[in-house]
Amino acid sequence: MSALKFAAVGAAAAAVNYVEDVFSTYLYTGNGATQTITNGIDLAGNGGLVWIKDRDLGYNHILVDTSRGQGKYLVSNLTAQESGVSTTVTNFNANGFSIGATVEVNRSSFKYASWSFREQPKFFDVVTYTGNGVQGRQISHALESTPGCIIVKCTSTTSNWTVYHRSLTTNYILQLNSQTNAINVGSPNVYVSAPTDTTFTVGNDSDVNANGATYVAYLFAHNAGGFGLTGTDNVISCGSWTGGAPVVLGYEPQWVLIKKTSAAQSWFLMDNMRGLDVSQGEQALSPNTNGAEPTASGNLNINSTGFQAVGLGADPYIYIAIRRGPMKVPTVGTSVFAVDTEGQFSPKPPGHTSGFVTDMAWVRNVTTTNSMIVASRLTGNKYLVTSSTAAEASLASINFAYMNGWLNISTTNPQYYSWMFRRAPGFFDEVCYTGTGTTQAITHNLGIAPELIIAKSRSSGTDYWSVQCPAVANAGKLNTNDSFGFSAHWSPITSTSITGDGDGSTNGSAKTYVAYLFATCAGVSKVGSYTGTGAAQTINCGFTAGSRFVLIKRTDSTGDWYIWDSARGIVAGNDPHLSLNSTAAEVTTDDSVDTDSSGFIVNQLAATNINVSAASYIFLAIS
């Protein structure tokens, strides 16, 4: 990092940093020409690294960074020196990067994954230097914390990719281009050693410090804080585990690079866009090979505080993990919620377009007798049905590996609607867990206490959908129109966890579950309750442009789980509505809700009974 950048970093030290500002996994399809990738990462102003790999064929891993310049790339699976092909990364932009027509990064119709790392203290740094052949040489960096991992490559001649990792035994290194186990280099300071918060030390081996040779080093921080409103949140960790022991990061990861250290095995690079958890159909690429994307031979189970290896044996592994985003609380509803008909936008797939990374979706044909199915990124190609107690089932077309929607179909059918949600602090979160049959605290990342909890067993076909809203003493069932007359199973409910009893609907022994958590987010969503008046009543949600989505349930008596949305029509006249607990087609012949800039208006009609005098209701509204 240059002196100018050092100064810029110091001037911006007080700024609030979020992981979504410094890292992005972005999937795209090649077009064989030129293409701009807009991922929100300011590489032009801050510097960083772009790493690209095709997913379909055996093209190389391409690494281009701002310190060496656009078009100058290295290949992680080869020992080759730096090459200069101007049609790889052609420009570093304020919100991403541009690429040319080189097949490794942009072959027409082929799928690619890209990972952008922005230079930022306590996250990532790029350092270039010229070797002097002197053992014990110190190289300055701007990470402002002790690096947890350092990857060095000679750019002027062939060499191995040297990997220092804080969890390796002293004098041991790994090689990114090789599946070899950790190598004992015999004595200190031969390769990379002794990092501090300002420098790291290189020896005199030609892989890291030959006289006159040029080098690049990529530095990754470890639990250094520096992020979030308080500046204390960690977003990157470099650690190890042995024998499948749980890895506690303190956050849910979105990107993980792992390597067995005791024996020869490929590196595995995984991210939550392509599938990071075993239930997502986990897809791994190997930085040491040019192979296409296979299913990983080992698996990770992801949770809200870290991960656990499954099927990787008792051997030791090292890892680099990056926190899932976003960390920012949303300010507009359109950034986290959308409704779209099947194939409305091109190109297809995705079958339903949201305009943002979609984490959970509902979908159904609204004009016929049909089921509302629920699918999510965390549960892969599995789905549940809101009107049924059935266990989850599989559907091959369920796919969330898109930047702007979901569903791997190319057809067009305006009768199919999808309601799409993005996980974001203060708005919506999702957790998957295994029940214990006894009291268990389930950690979440909503950031505040959830106000609406919808949980369902994924493995059981007899347990109902449990719904709990702290505004109501008892609990309800999503799959029926029953009143809220069932025992509440979550207590306490806090900003970090929900604690369940041993009931089979929420925490039965050895059963698997999913829980969807919603909260009031200023200007974006409102979870609340109201008492019916029998006359038109305005429900003030604190919005300025009205509600685009409304869910209402009567709690003191029977009543459907009604939903309305602006895509099908929340207007002054009749408003189509569906019921989550029913397979019936939408009803279009009544005017139960009306528009209001602050939220919505409920009318009392026998068709829905959503405003019966003295009756009790709960609702979820999204702007």
C-alpha positions in Angstrom: 0.0 0.0 0.0 1.4 3.4 -1.0 2.1 6.3 1.4 -0.9 8.1 -0.2 -3.1 5.2 0.8 -1.6 5.2 4.3 -2.7 8.8 4.7 -6.2 8.1 3.3 -6.6 5.2 5.6 -5.7 7.4 8.6 -8.1 10.1 7.6 -10.9 7.6 7.3 -10.1 5.8 10.5 -13.3 7.0 12.2 -15.6 5.8 9.4 -18.0 3.0 10.0 -17.1 -0.1 8.0 -19.2 -3.0 7.0 -18.2 -6.3 5.4 -20.4 -5.6 2.3 -18.2 -2.6 1.6 -15.0 -4.6 1.5 -15.9 -8.1 0.2 -18.2 -9.5 -2.5 -18.9 -12.9 -4.1 -20.4 -12.1 -7.4 -21.6 -14.8 -9.9 -22.0 -13.9 -13.6 -22.4 -15.5 -17.0 -19.8 -14.7 -19.7 -20.8 -12.8 -22.8 -17.7 -13.2 -24.9 -17.2 -9.5 -25.2 -16.8 -6.8 -22.5 -18.7 -6.8 -19.2 -18.9 -4.6 -16.1 -19.4 -6.3 -12.8 -21.2 -4.0 -10.3 -20.8 -5.5 -6.9 -20.6 -2.4 -4.7 -16.9 -2.7 -3.9 -14.8 0.5 -4.4 -11.6 -0.9 -5.9 -10.7 2.3 -7.8 -10.5 4.4 -4.7 -9.3 1.9 -2.1 -7.5 -0.8 -4.0 -7.8 -4.6 -3.7 -7.8 -7.9 -5.4 -10.2 -9.6 -7.9 -10.1 -13.4 -8.1 -12.1 -15.1 -10.9 -12.7 -18.7 -11.7 -15.0 -20.3 -14.3 -17.4 -22.9 -12.9 -18.1 -25.0 -16.0 -14.7 -25.9 -17.5 -11.1 -26.3 -16.7 -9.9 -22.7 -16.9 -7.4 -21.2 -14.5 -7.9 -19.2 -11.4 -7.2 -15.6 -12.4 -5.9 -13.1 -9.7 -5.6 -9.4 -10.6 -4.9 -6.7 -8.0 -4.7 -2.9 -8.1 -1.1 -2.8 -6.9 0.2 -4.6 -10.0 -2.4 -3.1 -12.3 -5.3 -4.1 -14.5 -4.6 -6.9 -17.0 -1.6 -8.2 -15.0 -2.7 -11.6 -13.7 -1.4 -14.5 -11.7 -2.7 -18.0 -11.6 -3.1 -19.7 -8.2 -3.1 -23.2 -9.7 0.3 -22.6 -11.5 3.8 -21.6 -10.6 3.9 -19.3 -13.6 5.1 -15.7 -13.3 2.8 -12.7 -13.9 1.2 -12.5 -17.3 -0.2 -9.4 -19.0 -3.4 -9.9 -20.9 -5.4 -6.6 -21.1 -8.7 -8.4 -21.6 -8.8 -10.1 -18.2 -9.7 -7.4 -15.6 -9.7 -4.2 -17.8 -10.6 -1.7 -15.1 -11.0 -1.3 -11.4 -14.2 0.7 -10.7 -15.7 2.6 -7.8 -18.4 -0.1 -7.6 -16.7 -3.2 -9.0 -14.6 -4.0 -12.0 -14.7 -4.5 -15.8 -13.6 -7.6 -17.8 -12.7 -8.3 -21.4 -13.2 -11.2 -23.7 -10.5 -13.6 -22.4 -12.1 -17.1 -22.0 -10.7 -17.5 -18.5 -13.0 -14.7 -17.3 -15.7 -14.2 -19.9 -16.4 -17.0 -22.3 -19.9 -16.6 -23.8 -22.7 -18.5 -21.9 -20.3 -20.0 -19.3 -20.7 -19.4 -15.6 -18.1 -17.7 -13.4 -17.5 -16.9 -9.8 -15.6 -13.7 -8.7 -14.4 -12.7 -5.3 -13.4 -9.1 -4.6 -11.3 -8.1 -1.6 -11.0 -4.4 -0.9 -8.0 -3.1 0.9 -9.1 -2.1 4.4 -7.3 -2.0 7.7 -8.2 -5.1 9.9 -9.5 -6.9 6.8 -7.2 -7.2 3.8 -4.1 -5.6 2.3 -2.0 -6.0 -0.9 1.7 -5.4 -0.7 4.3 -5.4 -3.5 8.1 -5.4 -3.0 11.3 -6.2 -4.7 13.5 -9.0 -3.2 17.0 -8.3 -1.8 18.0 -11.9 -0.9 18.6 -10.9 2.8 17.2 -13.3 5.4 15.1 -11.6 8.1 14.0 -8.7 5.9 10.9 -6.9 7.2 8.2 -5.8 4.8 5.7 -3.0 5.9 2.0 -3.4 5.5 -1.1 -1.4 6.3 -3.4 -4.0 7.8 -3.2 -2.3 11.2 -3.4 -5.7 12.9 -1.3 -8.8 13.0 -2.0 -10.9 9.8 -3.6 -14.3 10.3 -2.6 -15.4 6.9 -0.1 -14.2 4.3 0.1 -15.5 0.7 3.2 -14.5 -1.3 3.9 -15.0 -5.0 6.9 -14.1 -7.1 5.6 -12.1 -10.1 8.8 -12.0 -12.2 9.6 -15.7 -12.4 8.2 -19.1 -11.7 7.7 -20.0 -8.1 5.4 -21.7 -5.6 2.6 -19.7 -3.8 3.9 -19.5 -0.2 1.2 -19.5 2.5 1.9 -18.5 6.0 -1.0 -19.2 8.5 -1.0 -18.4 12.1 -2.3 -21.9 13.0 0.6 -23.7 11.5 3.5 -24.9 13.6 6.5 -22.7 13.6 8.7 -23.3 10.5 5.8 -24.8 8.5 4.2 -23.4 5.4 1.6 -24.4 2.8 1.5 -23.8 -1.0 -1.6 -22.5 -2.6 -0.8 -24.1 -5.9 -0.3 -27.5 -4.4 -2.3 -30.1 -2.5 0.8 -31.0 -0.5 0.5 -31.1 3.3 2.2 -28.5 5.5 5.9 -28.3 4.8 8.6 -28.1 7.4 11.1 -25.6 6.0 13.7 -26.5 8.6 14.6 -23.2 10.2 13.0 -19.8 11.1 12.9 -16.9 8.7 13.5 -18.9 5.5 10.1 -18.1 4.1 7.5 -15.9 5.9 7.4 -15.4 9.6 7.0 -13.1 12.6 4.2 -10.9 11.4 3.2 -7.8 13.5 0.6 -5.1 13.1 3.0 -3.2 10.9 5.4 -5.7 9.3 6.1 -9.3 8.3 9.4 -11.0 7.8 10.7 -12.9 4.8 13.7 -15.1 4.5 16.1 -15.6 1.6 14.3 -18.3 -0.3 13.6 -17.5 -3.9 9.9 -18.1 -3.5 9.7 -15.0 -1.2 12.9 -12.9 -1.5 15.3 -13.5 -4.3 17.5 -10.5 -5.0 16.0 -8.4 -7.8 12.8 -10.5 -8.1 9.4 -8.8 -7.7 6.7 -10.1 -5.4 3.1 -9.6 -4.3 1.7 -10.5 -0.9 -1.9 -10.8 0.1 -2.5 -10.2 3.8 -5.7 -11.4 5.7 -6.5 -10.1 9.1 -7.7 -12.3 12.1 -10.4 -11.3 14.5 -9.1 -7.7 14.4 -12.5 -5.9 15.0 -12.8 -2.6 13.1 -16.3 -3.1 11.7 -19.9 -2.4 12.6 -21.3 0.7 14.4 -19.0 0.2 17.4 -15.9 -0.7 15.4 -15.5 -3.9 17.4 -17.1 -6.5 15.1 -14.9 -9.1 13.5 -15.4 -9.9 9.8 -12.5 -12.2 9.0 -10.9 -15.1 10.9 -7.9 -17.3 10.3 -8.0 -20.5 12.5 -7.9 -24.2 12.6 -9.8 -27.3 13.8 -9.2 -30.9 14.4 -11.5 -33.9 14.2 -14.6 -32.1 13.1 -14.7 -29.9 16.2 -17.2 -26.9 15.9 -15.6 -23.7 14.8 -17.0 -20.7 16.7 -16.4 -17.5 14.7 -19.0 -15.4 16.4 -20.8 -14.8 13.1 -22.2 -16.8 10.2 -19.6 -17.1 7.4 -20.2 -16.4 3.7 -16.8 -17.5 2.3 -14.5 -20.2 3.6 -11.1 -21.4 2.3 -9.9 -24.6 4.0 -6.9 -26.9 3.7 -5.9 -30.2 5.4 -2.4 -29.7 6.9 -1.4 -33.3 7.8 -1.7 -34.9 4.4 -2.0 -34.1 0.7 -5.4 -32.8 -0.2 -6.7 -30.0 -2.4 -7.7 -26.6 -1.0 -11.5 -26.1 -0.9 -12.9 -22.6 -1.6 -16.6 -22.3 -0.8 -19.1 -19.4 -0.6 -22.8 -19.0 0.2 -23.7 -17.8 -3.3 -22.8 -21.1 -4.9 -23.6 -23.2 -1.8 -21.6 -23.2 1.4 -23.6 -25.6 3.6 -24.1 -29.3 3.0 -27.9 -28.6 2.7 -27.2 -26.0 0.0 -25.6 -28.6 -2.3 -22.2 -27.3 -1.3 -20.0 -26.5 -4.2 -16.2 -26.2 -3.8 -13.5 -24.9 -6.2 -9.9 -25.7 -5.6 -7.3 -22.9 -5.9 -4.6 -25.5 -6.7 -6.4 -26.9 -9.7 -8.2 -25.6 -12.8 -11.0 -28.1 -12.4 -14.6 -27.2 -12.8 -17.0 -26.9 -9.9 -17.7 -30.3 -8.3 -19.5 -31.1 -5.2 -17.0 -31.0 -2.3 -15.8 -34.3 -1.0 -16.2 -33.0 2.5 -18.9 -30.8 3.9 -19.5 -27.9 6.2 -22.6 -27.4 8.3 -23.1 -23.6 8.7 -24.7 -22.0 11.7 -25.3 -18.5 13.0 -22.0 -18.4 14.9 -19.7 -20.5 12.7 -19.5 -23.9 11.1 -18.7 -27.6 11.7 -17.0 -30.0 9.3 -18.8 -33.2 8.3 -17.1 -36.1 6.6 -13.6 -34.6 6.6 -12.3 -37.1 9.2 -10.1 -36.5 12.2 -7.3 -34.6 10.5 -6.3 -31.0 11.3 -7.4 -28.2 8.9 -6.7 -24.5 8.6 -9.3 -22.0 7.4 -9.9 -18.4 6.4 -13.5 -17.3 7.0 -15.3 -14.1 6.1 -18.5 -12.9 7.8 -21.9 -13.0 6.0 -23.4 -9.6 5.1 -25.1 -7.3 5.0 -24.2 -5.7 8.3 -26.1 -2.4 7.6 -29.7 -2.0 8.7 -31.8 -1.4 5.5 -33.5 1.9 5.0 -35.8 1.1 2.1 -38.1 -1.8 1.6 -37.2 -2.4 -2.0 -33.6 -3.4 -1.0 -34.9 -6.4 1.0 -38.4 -7.3 -0.4 -39.8 -7.8 -3.9 -42.7 -9.4 -5.6 -42.4 -10.7 -9.2 -44.2 -12.9 -11.7 -42.5 -15.8 -13.3 -40.2 -14.8 -16.2 -41.3 -11.1 -16.1 -37.7 -9.9 -16.6 -34.9 -11.0 -18.9 -32.4 -12.6 -19.1 -33.9 -15.8 -17.6 -33.0 -17.6 -15.3 -33.6 -16.5 -12.6 -37.2 -17.3 -13.0 -38.1 -14.6 -10.5 -36.2 -11.3 -10.3 -35.9 -9.3 -7.1 -33.1 -6.8 -7.8 -31.1 -8.0 -4.8 -29.5 -11.2 -3.5 -32.5 -13.3 -2.4 -32.3 -15.4 0.7 -35.8 -16.7 1.1 -38.8 -16.9 -1.2 -42.5 -17.9 -1.4 -44.0 -18.9 -4.7 -47.3 -20.2 -6.0 -49.8 -20.0 -8.9 -52.3 -17.5 -7.6 -55.2 -18.3 -10.0 -55.7 -22.0 -9.3 -55.9 -24.4 -6.3 -52.3 -24.5 -5.4 -49.8 -24.6 -2.5 -47.6 -21.8 -1.3 -44.1 -23.2 -1.1 -41.2 -21.7 0.9 -37.6 -22.2 -0.1 -34.3 -20.5 1.0 -30.6 -20.2 0.4 -29.9 -22.0 3.6 -32.0 -25.0 2.8 -30.7 -25.5 -0.8 -33.2 -27.1 -3.2 -35.6 -28.1 -0.4 -39.0 -26.6 0.2 -41.8 -26.5 2.7 -45.6 -25.9 2.1 -47.3 -23.3 4.3 -50.6 -25.1 4.3 -49.2 -28.5 5.3 -47.4 -30.2 8.1 -45.4 -32.2 5.5 -41.6 -32.5 5.8 -39.5 -30.7 3.4 -39.2 -32.1 -0.2 -36.7 -31.4 -3.0 -37.2 -29.6 -6.3 -34.3 -29.5 -8.8 -35.2 -26.0 -10.1 -34.9 -24.4 -6.7 -31.6 -22.4 -7.0 -30.5 -19.2 -5.3 -27.1 -18.9 -7.1 -28.1 -15.6 -8.7 -27.3 -12.0 -7.8 -30.8 -10.7 -8.4 -33.4 -13.4 -7.8 -33.9 -17.2 -7.6 -35.3 -20.3 -9.4 -33.5 -22.0 -12.3 -36.3 -21.8 -14.9 -36.5 -20.0 -18.2 -40.3 -20.1 -18.8 -42.8 -17.3 -18.5 -46.0 -17.7 -16.6 -47.7 -14.5 -15.1 -49.9 -16.7 -12.9 -47.0 -17.6 -10.7 -45.9 -15.0 -8.2 -42.9 -15.0 -5.9 -42.5 -13.0 -2.7 -38.7 -12.6 -2.1 -36.8 -11.6 1.1 -33.3 -10.7 1.9 -31.8 -11.4 5.3 -30.7 -8.1 6.9 -30.2 -6.8 10.4 -33.3 -5.4 12.0 -35.6 -6.8 9.3 -35.4 -10.5 8.6 -33.2 -13.5 9.6 -33.3 -17.2 9.1 -31.8 -20.0 11.3 -31.5 -23.7 10.7 -30.9 -25.9 13.7 -31.3 -29.4 15.1 -33.7 -29.9 18.1 -32.6 -31.3 21.4 -35.9 -32.2 23.1 -34.9 -30.0 26.0 -34.4 -26.2 26.5 -32.1 -24.9 23.8 -31.0 -21.3 22.9 -30.9 -20.8 19.2 -28.5 -18.0 18.2 -29.6 -15.6 15.5 -28.2 -12.6 13.7 -31.2 -10.3 13.5 -29.5 -7.8 15.8 -32.7 -7.1 17.7 -35.3 -9.3 19.4 -37.6 -10.8 16.8 -41.3 -9.8 16.9 -42.6 -12.6 14.7 -41.1 -16.1 14.8 -42.3 -18.7 12.2 -40.8 -22.2 12.8 -41.3 -25.6 11.1 -39.7 -29.0 11.4 -37.9 -29.8 8.2 -37.6 -33.6 8.9 -41.0 -34.3 10.5 -44.2 -34.6 8.5 -46.5 -34.3 11.5 -45.4 -31.2 13.3 -47.3 -28.0 12.6 -45.9 -24.6 11.7 -45.5 -22.8 15.0 -45.9 -19.0 15.0 -45.1 -16.8 18.0 -45.6 -13.0 18.3 -44.6 -11.4 21.6 -47.6 -9.1 21.2 -49.8 -12.1 21.9 -49.6 -14.3 24.9 -50.1 -17.6 23.2 -48.9 -19.1 19.9 -50.6 -20.0 16.6 -50.3 -22.3 13.7 -49.5 -21.1 10.2 -51.0 -24.1 8.5 -54.5 -23.6 10.0 -57.0 -20.8 10.6 -57.1 -21.6 14.4 -57.0 -18.8 17.0 -53.8 -18.2 18.9 -54.6 -20.7 21.7 -51.5 -22.8 21.8 -48.6 -22.8 24.2 -45.8 -20.4 23.4 -42.5 -22.3 23.0 -40.0 -19.5 22.8 -38.8 -17.8 25.9 -36.7 -15.7 26.4 -36.6 -13.9 23.0 -33.6 -11.6 22.8 -31.5 -9.7 20.3 -29.1 -12.6 20.0 -31.1 -15.8 20.6 -34.5 -17.4 20.9 -34.8 -20.2 23.6 -37.1 -23.1 22.8 -38.6 -25.7 25.1 -38.7 -29.3 24.0 -41.9 -29.2 22.1 -41.9 -31.2 18.8 -43.1 -28.2 16.8 -40.0 -26.2 17.5 -37.3 -28.3 19.3 -38.0 -32.0 19.2 -35.0 -34.3 19.8 -32.8 -34.9 16.7 -35.3 -33.2 14.4 -34.1 -30.5 12.0 -35.8 -27.1 11.9 -35.9 -23.8 10.2 -37.1 -20.6 11.9 -37.9 -17.3 10.1 -37.5 -14.2 12.2 -39.1 -10.8 11.5 -38.9 -7.4 13.2 -39.9 -3.8 12.9 -37.4 -1.9 10.9 -38.0 1.9 10.6 -39.3 2.8 7.2 -39.0 -0.8 6.0 -41.2 -3.2 8.0 -43.6 -3.2 10.8 -44.7 -6.1 13.0 -47.6 -5.1 15.2 -51.1 -5.7 16.5 -54.4 -3.9 16.5 -57.9 -4.2 17.8 -60.7 -4.2 15.3 -63.2 -1.2 15.2 -65.8 -2.5 12.7 -65.2 0.6 10.6 -62.4 1.7 8.3 -59.2 1.9 10.4 -55.7 3.2 9.4 -52.8 1.1 10.6 -49.8 3.5 10.9 -46.6 1.7 10.2 -44.4 4.7 10.0 -44.0 4.5 6.3 -44.1 7.4 3.8 -45.2 5.6 0.6 -47.5 2.9 2.0 -47.3 -0.9 2.2 -46.3 -3.1 -0.6 -47.0 -6.2 1.4 -49.4 -6.9 4.2 -49.9 -10.1 6.3 -52.8 -10.2 8.8 -54.0 -12.9 11.2 -56.9 -12.7 13.7 -55.6 -14.1 17.0 -58.7 -14.2 19.4 -60.7 -16.4 17.0 -60.5 -18.3 13.8 -59.2 -16.4 10.7 -57.0 -17.1 7.7 -53.4 -15.9 7.3 -54.3 -13.3 4.6 -51.7 -11.7 2.4 -52.0 -8.7 0.1 -49.3 -7.1 -2.1 -49.0 -4.1 -4.4 -47.9 -6.2 -7.3 -51.4 -7.9 -7.5 -53.0 -4.7 -6.2 -53.4 -2.8 -2.9 -55.6 -0.1 -4.3 -58.7 1.9 -3.5 -60.9 -0.8 -5.0 -60.9 -4.6 -4.7 -57.6 -6.2 -3.6 -56.7 -9.8 -4.5 -55.7 -11.8 -1.4 -54.4 -15.3 -0.7 -54.3 -17.4 2.5 -51.1 -19.0 3.6 -53.0 -21.7 5.4 -55.1 -22.6 2.3 -54.5 -23.9 -1.2 -57.5 -21.9 -2.6 -56.9 -19.5 -5.5 -56.7 -15.8 -4.7 -60.0 -14.0 -4.0 -60.4 -10.8 -6.1 -63.9 -9.7 -5.2 -63.6 -7.7 -2.0 -62.0 -4.5 -0.8 -60.6 -5.5 2.6 -57.5 -3.2 2.6 -56.8 0.2 1.1 -53.8 2.3 0.6 -52.4 4.8 3.1 -49.0 6.5 2.9 -48.3 5.7 6.6 -49.1 2.0 6.2 -52.5 0.5 5.2 -56.2 0.7 5.9 -58.3 -2.2 7.0 -62.0 -2.4 6.3 -64.6 -4.8 7.9 -66.1 -7.1 5.3 -67.5 -10.6 6.0 -65.2 -12.0 3.3 -62.1 -11.6 5.5 -63.2 -10.3 8.9 -59.9 -8.4 9.4 -61.5 -5.5 11.4 -64.3 -7.1 13.6 -65.1 -4.8 16.5 -63.1 -5.6 19.6 -61.3 -8.5 17.8 -57.5 -8.9 18.1 -55.1 -9.1 15.1 -51.4 -9.3 14.4 -49.8 -8.1 11.1 -46.5 -7.8 9.2 -46.2 -5.0 6.7 -43.4 -4.1 4.4 -42.9 -0.8 2.6 
